[in-house]
Amino acid sequence: MSFGALQDIRIIDLTQMLAGPYATMMLADHGADVIKVEPPEGDMTRPLGPFRADNAGDDLGGYFQSINRNKRSICLNLKTPEGRDALLRLVADADAVVENYRVGVMERLGLGYDVLRAVNPRLVYAALRGFGDDRTGASPYRHWPAYDVISQAMGGIMAITGPDAASPMKVGPGVGDIIPGAMFAFGILAAIHNARRTGNGQFVDIAMVDAVLALCERTIYQHSVQGIVPRPEGNHHPFMVPFGIYPAADGHVALASHQQSFFETMCHRLDAQGLLDDPLYATVDLRVANRAALQRDLALITQRYTKAQLTERLGGLLPYGPVMDVGDIVGDPHYAARDMIVPVAQPGDRPPINIAGVPIKMTDTPGGIHRRAPLLGEDTVQELRRIGLSQTEIDHLIANRAAVAAQQI
């Protein structure tokens, strides 16, 4: 399977759950050879589902499939000498090792950065944790475990999300994992680029809370420049108006008409001459000063129309879009044209399932989804042969893995 801009890159992926696998998914989607090294029991997301009736009980749930497509899977028990030795041999010709264990786990396994770097000086060692690694800044929370909801809470995004200042709210998708994962992928590629230029690998460190804070960059300069602590603004913007979500007769729409030309176009198209004539809304500065009143008055106008009517009147003339759920999205021509809903084949004769496509488009080296997520250990034999293990060594590793798995059941 050779495609994409990253087809000459090999990644040894020790990550589990969402943030780390999302990063390596981004690399795999553009052709990197991502070898997912799983413990005998598999990635923790394998049993989480959701499962369709025809695949209940196997290890390819929706969660796992979505973020582990295009990867290969091998099973190694890194707590055994044989498993550690196999990993060291995998590392010898890899561009990067990626892990999201808690601080100290890899060192206790005898597979820390210094050990792996001795095997391959050009290796990029990339770690993603809740609060980072001592090598780049020793956080007082560095030993705390973290998931999406924790990084959303401590990274600042909940404090500015919600219907009002008294109701901080979790963002729907797991941005506390996905944003760190996307930044992680960038850091890995940057370090690989440098290693190929200089011959030296390095340690790449992402703290989940740091990545979420970077997403909330506006709050930092607001606090510094204005001396305020931003709070949730509901569905509107703190200093641009109109800029947010407005009711329709059958749902909601998003629009941004904060610029004078857009505001005038919106008013004409919505037969809202009264807004144009109101001296409180005559200029951008006045609209900001009176934003609560303008938001209320505009909502009274937009709710007269259905989403389809608003789309007919405003679509393409100013920044506008209907609020769409996944039922709308899967039938929308934009997502079809952009290959953003992708059917993925399943083992056997089961029908495919749909997962989200690859958003980064390239003309000469397009990424894509060319392989379903792997079954647990599906590529173990092939990859261990590639790094030179004998059939006897492979048989021993597989038997050891089965024994460990049996003990854990």
C-alpha positions in Angstrom: 0.0 0.0 0.0 2.0 3.0 -1.3 0.4 6.4 -1.7 0.6 10.0 -0.4 3.2 12.5 0.5 4.5 10.6 3.6 5.0 7.1 2.0 8.7 7.1 2.9 8.0 7.5 6.6 7.7 4.7 9.1 6.1 5.3 12.5 6.1 2.9 15.4 2.8 3.7 17.2 2.4 2.7 20.8 -0.5 5.1 21.5 -4.0 4.2 22.6 -7.4 5.8 23.0 -8.0 9.0 21.0 -5.3 11.8 21.1 -2.3 9.7 20.0 -4.1 7.5 17.5 -5.6 10.6 16.0 -2.1 12.0 15.4 -0.8 8.8 13.8 -4.1 8.5 11.8 -3.3 11.9 10.2 0.1 10.5 9.2 -1.3 7.2 7.9 -3.9 9.1 5.9 -1.1 10.6 3.9 0.8 7.4 3.3 3.1 6.9 6.3 3.6 3.3 7.3 2.1 3.3 10.8 2.8 0.1 12.7 0.4 0.0 15.6 2.0 -2.0 18.5 -0.7 -3.3 20.7 -0.5 -5.2 24.0 -2.0 -8.7 24.1 -5.4 -7.3 25.1 -5.4 -4.7 22.4 -6.0 -0.9 22.3 -8.4 0.1 25.1 -10.8 1.4 22.5 -11.3 -1.9 20.7 -14.1 -3.1 23.1 -15.8 0.2 23.4 -17.8 0.0 20.2 -20.2 1.1 19.0 -20.8 -2.2 17.2 -23.3 -3.0 14.5 -25.4 -6.2 15.1 -23.3 -8.0 12.4 -19.9 -7.3 14.2 -20.9 -7.5 17.9 -18.2 -9.3 19.8 -15.3 -8.6 17.4 -12.6 -6.0 17.9 -13.5 -3.5 15.1 -16.0 -1.1 16.7 -16.8 2.3 15.2 -14.5 4.2 17.6 -11.5 2.1 16.8 -12.1 2.0 13.1 -12.5 5.7 12.7 -9.0 6.6 14.0 -7.0 3.5 13.1 -7.6 3.2 9.4 -4.6 2.8 7.1 -2.5 1.3 10.0 -1.1 -2.1 10.5 -1.3 -3.9 13.9 1.2 -6.2 15.6 0.9 -7.6 19.1 3.9 -7.4 21.5 4.0 -7.9 25.2 6.6 -5.2 26.2 6.8 -6.6 29.7 8.7 -9.6 28.3 12.3 -9.6 27.1 11.2 -11.0 23.7 8.7 -8.2 23.3 11.2 -5.5 24.2 13.8 -7.0 21.9 11.3 -7.0 19.0 10.4 -3.4 19.6 14.1 -2.4 19.6 14.5 -4.1 16.2 11.4 -2.3 14.9 12.9 1.0 16.1 16.2 0.5 14.3 14.8 1.7 10.9 11.9 3.8 12.1 11.6 7.5 11.7 9.6 7.9 14.9 8.2 6.2 18.0 5.0 7.7 19.3 3.6 7.0 22.8 1.0 8.4 25.2 1.8 6.5 28.3 1.9 8.3 31.7 5.3 9.7 32.8 7.8 6.9 33.6 6.1 3.9 32.0 8.5 3.5 29.1 11.5 3.9 31.4 10.1 1.2 33.7 9.8 -1.1 30.6 13.4 -0.4 29.8 12.4 1.4 26.6 12.8 5.1 27.5 14.1 7.8 25.1 17.8 7.2 25.9 17.5 3.5 25.2 15.7 3.9 21.9 18.0 6.8 20.8 21.0 4.6 21.3 19.5 2.1 18.9 18.7 4.8 16.3 20.2 8.3 16.7 18.0 9.7 14.0 14.8 8.5 15.8 12.2 11.0 16.7 10.7 10.1 20.1 7.2 11.7 20.5 5.3 11.7 23.7 1.8 13.1 24.3 0.6 13.4 27.9 -1.9 15.4 29.9 0.7 17.8 31.3 3.8 17.2 29.3 7.3 15.8 30.1 10.0 17.1 32.3 12.4 17.4 29.4 10.5 20.5 28.1 9.1 21.9 31.3 8.3 20.1 34.6 4.7 20.6 35.4 3.5 20.2 39.0 0.7 18.1 37.5 3.0 15.9 35.3 1.9 12.6 37.1 -1.8 13.4 36.8 -3.7 11.2 34.3 -5.8 13.1 31.8 -8.5 12.6 29.2 -10.4 14.9 26.9 -12.7 16.3 29.6 -9.8 17.2 31.8 -7.8 19.0 29.2 -10.9 20.9 28.1 -11.5 21.9 31.7 -7.9 22.9 32.5 -7.0 24.3 29.1 -9.6 27.0 29.3 -12.1 26.1 26.6 -14.9 25.2 29.0 -14.6 28.5 30.7 -15.6 30.3 27.4 -18.1 27.7 26.1 -21.7 27.5 27.2 -25.0 29.4 27.1 -24.1 32.1 29.6 -21.3 33.1 32.0 -22.6 30.8 34.8 -22.7 27.7 32.7 -19.3 26.4 31.5 -19.8 23.5 29.1 -17.8 20.7 27.5 -17.4 21.0 23.7 -19.2 18.2 21.9 -16.4 16.4 20.1 -13.3 15.4 21.9 -11.3 18.5 21.1 -9.3 18.0 24.3 -7.8 15.0 22.5 -8.1 15.8 18.9 -6.5 19.3 18.9 -3.5 17.9 20.9 -3.4 15.0 18.4 -3.3 17.3 15.4 -0.5 19.4 16.9 1.3 16.2 17.8 1.2 15.1 14.1 2.7 18.5 13.1 5.4 18.2 15.8 6.3 14.7 14.6 6.7 15.7 11.0 8.7 18.8 11.9 11.1 16.7 13.9 11.4 14.1 11.2 12.2 16.8 8.7 14.9 18.1 11.0 16.3 14.7 11.6 16.6 14.0 7.9 18.4 17.4 7.4 20.8 17.0 10.4 21.0 13.3 11.1 19.8 13.9 14.7 16.5 12.8 16.2 14.9 14.5 19.2 12.2 14.4 21.9 8.8 15.8 20.9 6.5 16.7 23.7 2.8 17.7 23.6 0.8 18.5 26.8 -2.9 18.1 26.1 -3.7 21.2 28.3 -1.1 23.3 26.4 -2.7 22.4 23.1 -6.2 23.4 24.3 -4.8 26.6 25.7 -3.3 27.4 22.3 -6.7 26.9 20.8 -8.1 29.4 23.2 -5.4 32.0 22.4 -7.9 34.8 22.3 -8.4 34.6 26.1 -4.8 35.3 26.8 -4.6 38.6 24.9 -8.1 39.6 26.1 -6.9 39.2 29.7 -3.6 41.1 29.0 -5.0 43.9 26.9 -8.5 44.4 28.4 -7.9 43.1 31.9 -10.9 40.8 31.7 -11.5 37.1 32.4 -13.6 36.0 29.3 -16.7 33.9 30.1 -19.1 32.0 27.9 -20.8 34.1 25.3 -23.4 31.6 24.3 -23.7 31.4 20.5 -22.3 34.8 19.8 -18.9 36.6 19.6 -17.6 39.0 22.3 -16.6 41.8 20.0 -18.1 41.1 16.5 -21.8 41.4 15.8 -23.8 39.9 14.1 -21.6 36.9 14.4 -23.2 33.7 15.7 -26.2 31.5 15.7 -29.8 32.7 15.0 -33.1 30.9 15.1 -35.0 29.9 12.0 -38.6 28.7 11.9 -37.4 25.1 11.8 -33.9 25.1 13.4 -30.9 27.5 13.5 -28.5 29.1 11.1 -25.0 30.7 11.5 -24.2 34.0 10.0 -21.5 36.6 10.2 -22.5 40.1 9.0 -20.2 42.2 11.2 -18.7 44.0 8.2 -20.8 47.0 7.0 -21.3 45.6 3.4 -22.4 42.2 4.8 -24.7 43.9 7.3 -26.4 45.9 4.6 -26.8 42.9 2.3 -28.3 40.9 5.1 -30.8 43.6 6.0 -31.9 44.0 2.3 -32.2 40.3 1.7 -34.2 39.8 4.9 -36.5 42.8 4.4 -35.1 44.2 7.6 -34.9 47.9 6.6 -35.7 48.7 10.3 -32.3 47.5 11.3 -30.6 49.7 8.7 -32.6 52.7 9.8 -32.1 52.2 13.5 -29.4 54.8 14.7 -28.3 52.3 17.4 -27.0 50.0 14.6 -25.6 52.6 12.2 -21.9 51.7 12.4 -19.8 48.7 13.4 -18.8 50.4 16.7 -22.5 51.1 17.6 -23.5 47.6 16.7 -20.8 46.2 19.1 -21.9 48.7 21.8 -25.5 47.6 21.4 -24.9 44.0 20.5 -27.4 42.4 23.0 -30.3 44.5 21.5 -29.2 43.8 17.9 -28.9 40.0 18.6 -32.4 40.1 20.0 -33.9 42.2 17.1 -32.2 40.1 14.4 -33.4 36.9 16.0 -37.0 38.1 15.7 -36.4 38.6 12.0 -34.6 35.3 11.2 -37.2 33.2 12.9 -39.8 34.3 10.4 -38.0 32.1 7.8 -37.2 28.5 7.4 -33.6 27.3 7.0 -34.2 26.7 3.3 -35.6 30.2 2.9 -32.7 31.8 4.7 -30.3 29.7 2.6 -32.0 31.0 -0.6 -31.8 34.6 0.6 -28.4 34.7 2.2 -26.3 31.7 0.9 -23.2 32.8 -1.0 -23.8 36.6 -0.4 -22.3 36.7 3.1 -20.8 34.3 5.5 -23.7 32.0 6.2 -24.7 28.4 6.8 -27.5 26.3 8.2 -26.8 24.4 11.5 -26.5 20.8 10.2 -26.6 17.5 12.0 -25.0 14.3 10.8 -28.3 13.4 9.1 -28.0 16.5 7.0 -24.3 16.1 6.4 -24.4 12.6 5.0 -26.8 13.8 2.3 -25.2 17.1 1.5 -23.5 17.4 -1.9 -20.5 19.3 -0.5 -19.4 16.3 1.6 -20.0 13.9 -1.3 -17.9 16.1 -3.7 -15.1 16.3 -1.1 -15.0 12.6 -0.2 -15.6 13.3 3.4 -18.0 10.4 4.0 -16.0 7.3 3.2 -17.4 3.7 3.2 -14.8 1.2 4.6 -14.9 -2.5 3.8 -15.4 -4.9 6.7 -14.0 -8.4 7.2 -15.9 -11.2 5.4 -19.0 -10.3 3.5 -20.4 -7.7 6.0 -21.5 -4.4 4.5 -19.1 -1.4 4.8 -19.4 1.3 7.5 -18.9 5.0 7.0 -16.2 7.0 8.6 -15.1 10.6 8.3 -12.7 11.3 5.3 -9.4 13.0 5.0 -9.7 16.8 5.2 -6.2 17.7 4.0 -6.4 17.6 0.2 -3.4 17.5 -2.1 -3.3 17.5 -5.9 -0.1 15.6 -6.6 0.1 13.3 -3.6 -3.5 12.9 -2.3 -4.1 11.2 0.9 -7.0 8.8 1.4 -8.5 5.8 3.2 -7.1 2.8 1.5 -7.3 0.2 4.3 -9.7 -0.6 7.1 -8.5 -0.6 10.6 -6.6 -3.7 11.4 -7.8 -6.7 13.4 -5.8 -7.2 16.6 -2.3 -8.4 15.7 -3.3 -8.8 12.0 0.2 -7.9 10.7 2.3 -9.4 13.4 3.9 -12.3 11.4 4.6 -10.2 8.4 6.3 -7.4 10.3 8.3 -9.6 12.5 9.6 -11.4 9.4 10.6 -8.1 7.9 12.8 -7.2 10.9 14.5 -10.6 10.7 12.9 -12.8 13.4 13.0 -16.5 12.7 9.8 -18.5 12.5 10.7 -20.1 15.9 11.1 -16.6 17.5 7.8 -15.5 16.0 6.0 -18.7 17.2 7.4 -18.1 20.7 6.2 -14.4 20.7 2.7 -15.4 19.5 2.4 -18.2 22.0 3.6 -15.8 24.8 1.0 -13.3 23.7 -1.7 -15.8 23.8 -0.7 -17.0 27.3 -0.8 -13.4 28.6 -4.2 -12.7 27.1 -5.6 -15.9 28.5 -4.4 -14.9 32.0 -6.2 -11.6 31.7 -9.6 -13.0 30.6 
